[in-house]
């Protein structure tokens, strides 16, 4: 017997495979309640909205103390320092 995803029709031999697959659809369909007033793009987390808004404001809060170059996200500064 095959288990079929009702959303995309993908089939699975085991029920657990279908259950795990359905979690992907659940995450994709989550409510996006944080909306950018600049462009209307929506996000599921407030932090993601704040990060996105830097594309509109040009804010670069993470600055290299050695050369002065600044970045929009901390991981980009961390990579720069390596």
Secondary structure, 3 states (H helix, E strand, C coil): CCEECCCCCCEECCHHHHHHHHHHHHHHCCCCCEECCCCCCEECCHHHHHHHHHHHHCCCCEECCCCCCEECCHHHHHHHHC
